[in-house]
Structure formats: C-alpha cells, structure tokens
Amino acid sequence: MVVEAAGAPGTGAQAVRMCRRGGRVVLTGLAGHETEPIAPADLVTAAVTVHTVFGAPSRAWTHAVRACATGVLDPAPLITHEFPLKEAERALRLLEDPAVETGKVLLQL
C-alpha cells in the first residue's frame, strides 16, 4: 500500500509507480495544479487499486470544523481503534482482517 498525503504536483503518479503490482494506492492529498496526471496505462499495467478520500471546497471544511468545535458533530464514535504511529503496520493488518469490525483507525504521533 502506498498512501499519498503530500498533495504536491506529481505525487499521485509517483505513488502509483511506487506501488507493487496488485497493491493499493490511497490518494489523500490534492495538488492545486497537477503537472503530472496519473496515466491510465500505469494503472492497468500495475494492476493497482486506487482509493480516494472525500474532497470538498474549503468552505465545506470550514463548516465541518465549526460543527465539531461547537459540538454539533462528534466524530469520536467513528474511531474504533487507535495505535501509535510506530504500529502503523499493525493497524493496516487490522483493516485487512474481515473478522474485525472497524470504523476509522487513528494513528497518533
């Protein structure tokens, strides 16, 4: 698995190239201006699965942060597991286990 979180131009395509054949790429960062889009041929030949996250304009994030800050929205019940960052591999294995019911897995620094 390769997680792209930098959001710099070209990092999405780089993540696909770094991923092993048949692996997964998670795109979380969004470049303001993309200079190197992901080539469909790279996705097909590498047989990778790409996962993305919810992307929204900044005004939507402002609304979400305000809702959390005022207590209108409590995201805590979504988190089912917490791990220190050094146990990220263990957290990813947990997510792969169909026998374990998971929501959001939080990695703490």
SVG drawing of the C-alpha trace seen along z (x, -y; Angstrom):
<svg xmlns="http://www.w3.org/2000/svg" viewBox="-25 -29 33 42">
<polyline fill="none" stroke="black" stroke-width="0.4" points="0.0,0.0 1.2,-3.5 -0.5,-6.5 -0.1,-9.8 -0.8,-12.6 1.6,-15.4 -0.7,-16.8 2.3,-18.1 2.2,-18.0 3.2,-14.6 2.9,-12.7 -0.2,-10.8 1.6,-9.4 4.7,-8.7 2.6,-6.8 1.2,-4.6 4.8,-3.9 6.0,-3.1 3.2,-0.6 3.9,3.1 1.9,4.9 -1.6,5.7 -1.2,3.3 -3.3,0.3 -2.8,-3.4 -4.6,-5.8 -4.8,-9.4 -5.5,-11.9 -3.5,-14.9 -4.7,-17.2 -2.3,-19.3 -3.6,-22.8 -2.3,-22.4 -1.3,-19.0 1.7,-18.8 1.9,-15.0 -1.5,-13.3 -1.8,-9.6 -1.6,-7.7 -4.4,-5.1 -1.7,-2.7 0.3,-2.9 -2.8,-1.8 -3.7,1.0 -0.2,2.5 0.5,2.2 -2.9,3.7 -3.2,1.4 -6.4,0.4 -6.8,-3.4 -8.8,-4.6 -9.6,-8.3 -11.0,-10.4 -13.8,-12.9 -12.7,-16.1 -14.6,-19.3 -14.1,-23.1 -12.6,-24.9 -16.0,-26.4 -17.2,-22.8 -14.3,-22.1 -14.9,-25.3 -18.4,-24.2 -17.3,-20.8 -14.7,-22.1 -17.2,-24.6 -19.7,-21.8 -17.1,-19.8 -15.9,-22.8 -19.4,-23.6 -20.4,-20.0 -23.0,-19.7 -20.9,-16.9 -19.0,-14.5 -16.6,-12.4 -15.4,-10.3 -17.8,-7.4 -16.4,-6.8 -13.0,-5.9 -12.9,-2.2 -9.2,-1.7 -6.2,-3.8 -2.5,-3.0 0.8,-4.8 2.3,-5.8 5.1,-3.2 2.4,-0.5 1.0,-1.6 1.7,1.8 -0.3,3.5 -3.2,1.0 -3.1,1.8 -3.3,5.5 -6.3,4.9 -8.0,3.1 -7.4,6.1 -8.9,8.6 -12.6,9.2 -13.2,10.8 -12.6,7.4 -15.2,4.8 -13.5,1.4 -14.6,-2.1 -11.8,-4.8 -8.4,-3.7 -6.5,-6.6 -2.7,-6.8 -1.2,-9.0 2.2,-10.7"/>
</svg>
